[in-house]
Amino acid sequence: MTVRSVRRRNNLGLQSVAELVRDVRREVGLSQAALAAAIGTKQSVVSRWEAGADTPRVDTLVRILRACGYEADLALRRHDDVDRAQIREQLAMSPRDRLRSVENVSRMKAVAQRA
């Protein structure tokens, strides 16, 4: 396994659906026709997906990934304003540091309420 393939595997979720379909198919050495046969569709449909002219349904995308040896771990969630870096910092704190942080926030809140 090459560094490039490892990097690509780790970043599959950052690709467009067209790139994802093309890259996983190529990774396992399937032709468009072979992938189409494996998932019960036509080669022209796979070609349209890879060109970005059409997009497979989510259940079809799961079948594509399985046919190429991947397990689909799809996470659909709303975007929010949570700063993931702050969450990581909080989780990395020791219990004592976390308590000090909460105490500081409580003091600042009390000062702000008095003002």
C-alpha positions as a Markdown table, in Angstrom:
| # | Residue | x | y | z |
|---|---|---|---|---|
| 1 | Met | 0.0 | 0.0 | 0.0 |
| 2 | Thr | 1.4 | 3.3 | -1.0 |
| 3 | Val | 1.4 | 6.6 | 1.0 |
| 4 | Arg | -0.7 | 8.1 | -1.7 |
| 5 | Ser | -3.4 | 5.4 | -1.3 |
| 6 | Val | -3.4 | 5.7 | 2.5 |
| 7 | Arg | -3.7 | 9.5 | 2.2 |
| 8 | Arg | -6.6 | 9.1 | -0.3 |
| 9 | Arg | -8.4 | 6.6 | 1.9 |
| 10 | Asn | -8.2 | 9.0 | 4.9 |
| 11 | Asn | -9.6 | 11.8 | 2.8 |
| 12 | Leu | -12.5 | 10.0 | 1.0 |
| 13 | Gly | -15.0 | 12.1 | 2.9 |
| 14 | Leu | -13.5 | 15.3 | 1.5 |
| 15 | Gln | -14.1 | 14.4 | -2.1 |
| 16 | Ser | -17.0 | 15.1 | -4.4 |
| 17 | Val | -19.3 | 12.1 | -5.0 |
| 18 | Ala | -18.0 | 11.9 | -8.6 |
| 19 | Glu | -14.4 | 11.7 | -7.4 |
| 20 | Leu | -15.3 | 9.2 | -4.7 |
| 21 | Val | -17.0 | 6.8 | -7.1 |
| 22 | Arg | -14.1 | 7.1 | -9.6 |
| 23 | Asp | -11.3 | 6.7 | -7.0 |
| 24 | Val | -12.7 | 3.8 | -5.1 |
| 25 | Arg | -13.5 | 2.0 | -8.4 |
| 26 | Arg | -9.9 | 2.6 | -9.6 |
| 27 | Glu | -8.4 | 1.7 | -6.3 |
| 28 | Val | -9.7 | -1.9 | -6.6 |
| 29 | Gly | -9.1 | -2.1 | -10.3 |
| 30 | Leu | -12.7 | -2.4 | -11.5 |
| 31 | Ser | -13.8 | -1.1 | -14.9 |
| 32 | Gln | -16.9 | 1.0 | -15.0 |
| 33 | Ala | -18.7 | -2.0 | -16.6 |
| 34 | Ala | -17.6 | -4.3 | -13.8 |
| 35 | Leu | -18.7 | -1.9 | -11.1 |
| 36 | Ala | -22.0 | -1.5 | -12.9 |
| 37 | Ala | -22.5 | -5.2 | -13.1 |
| 38 | Ala | -21.7 | -5.6 | -9.4 |
| 39 | Ile | -24.3 | -3.1 | -8.3 |
| 40 | Gly | -27.0 | -3.9 | -11.0 |
| 41 | Thr | -26.8 | -0.9 | -13.2 |
| 42 | Lys | -25.3 | 0.1 | -16.6 |
| 43 | Gln | -21.8 | 1.3 | -17.4 |
| 44 | Ser | -23.2 | 4.5 | -18.8 |
| 45 | Val | -24.8 | 5.3 | -15.4 |
| 46 | Val | -21.5 | 4.8 | -13.7 |
| 47 | Ser | -19.8 | 7.1 | -16.3 |
| 48 | Arg | -22.4 | 9.8 | -15.6 |
| 49 | Trp | -21.8 | 9.6 | -11.9 |
| 50 | Glu | -18.0 | 9.8 | -12.3 |
| 51 | Ala | -18.4 | 12.8 | -14.7 |
| 52 | Gly | -20.6 | 14.6 | -12.1 |
| 53 | Ala | -23.5 | 14.7 | -14.6 |
| 54 | Asp | -25.6 | 12.7 | -12.2 |
| 55 | Thr | -25.3 | 11.7 | -8.5 |
| 56 | Pro | -26.2 | 8.2 | -7.1 |
| 57 | Arg | -28.7 | 8.0 | -4.3 |
| 58 | Val | -27.3 | 7.4 | -0.8 |
| 59 | Asp | -28.3 | 3.7 | -0.8 |
| 60 | Thr | -26.7 | 3.3 | -4.2 |
| 61 | Leu | -23.5 | 5.0 | -3.0 |
| 62 | Val | -23.4 | 2.5 | -0.1 |
| 63 | Arg | -23.7 | -0.4 | -2.6 |
| 64 | Ile | -20.9 | 1.2 | -4.7 |
| 65 | Leu | -18.6 | 1.5 | -1.7 |
| 66 | Arg | -19.3 | -2.1 | -0.6 |
| 67 | Ala | -18.7 | -3.4 | -4.1 |
| 68 | Cys | -15.2 | -1.8 | -3.9 |
| 69 | Gly | -14.4 | -3.2 | -0.4 |
| 70 | Tyr | -15.3 | -0.2 | 1.7 |
| 71 | Glu | -17.7 | 0.0 | 4.5 |
| 72 | Ala | -19.9 | 3.1 | 4.3 |
| 73 | Asp | -19.8 | 5.1 | 7.4 |
| 74 | Leu | -21.9 | 8.0 | 6.5 |
| 75 | Ala | -22.5 | 10.8 | 9.0 |
| 76 | Leu | -25.1 | 13.4 | 8.2 |
| 77 | Arg | -25.4 | 16.2 | 10.7 |
| 78 | Arg | -26.2 | 19.9 | 10.8 |
| 79 | His | -23.4 | 22.4 | 10.7 |
| 80 | Asp | -23.2 | 24.4 | 13.9 |
| 81 | Asp | -21.1 | 27.1 | 15.4 |
| 82 | Val | -19.2 | 24.8 | 17.8 |
| 83 | Asp | -15.5 | 25.3 | 17.6 |
| 84 | Arg | -14.0 | 21.8 | 17.4 |
| 85 | Ala | -10.6 | 23.1 | 18.5 |
| 86 | Gln | -12.2 | 24.4 | 21.8 |
| 87 | Ile | -13.8 | 21.0 | 22.3 |
| 88 | Arg | -10.4 | 19.2 | 21.8 |
| 89 | Glu | -8.7 | 21.6 | 24.3 |
| 90 | Gln | -11.4 | 21.0 | 26.9 |
| 91 | Leu | -11.1 | 17.2 | 26.5 |
| 92 | Ala | -7.3 | 17.4 | 26.8 |
| 93 | Met | -7.5 | 19.2 | 30.1 |
| 94 | Ser | -6.9 | 17.4 | 33.4 |
| 95 | Pro | -9.9 | 17.4 | 35.8 |
| 96 | Arg | -8.2 | 20.0 | 38.0 |
| 97 | Asp | -7.6 | 22.4 | 35.0 |
| 98 | Arg | -11.2 | 21.8 | 33.8 |
| 99 | Leu | -12.5 | 22.8 | 37.3 |
| 100 | Arg | -10.4 | 25.9 | 37.3 |
| 101 | Ser | -11.8 | 26.8 | 33.8 |
| 102 | Val | -15.3 | 26.4 | 35.0 |
| 103 | Glu | -14.6 | 28.5 | 38.1 |
| 104 | Asn | -13.2 | 31.3 | 36.0 |
| 105 | Val | -16.2 | 31.2 | 33.7 |
| 106 | Ser | -18.5 | 31.4 | 36.7 |
| 107 | Arg | -16.6 | 34.3 | 38.1 |
| 108 | Met | -16.7 | 36.2 | 34.8 |
| 109 | Lys | -20.4 | 35.5 | 34.5 |
| 110 | Ala | -21.1 | 36.9 | 38.0 |
| 111 | Val | -19.0 | 40.0 | 37.2 |
| 112 | Ala | -21.0 | 40.5 | 34.0 |
| 113 | Gln | -24.3 | 40.1 | 35.8 |
| 114 | Arg | -23.4 | 42.8 | 38.3 |
| 115 | Ala | -22.4 | 45.3 | 35.7 |
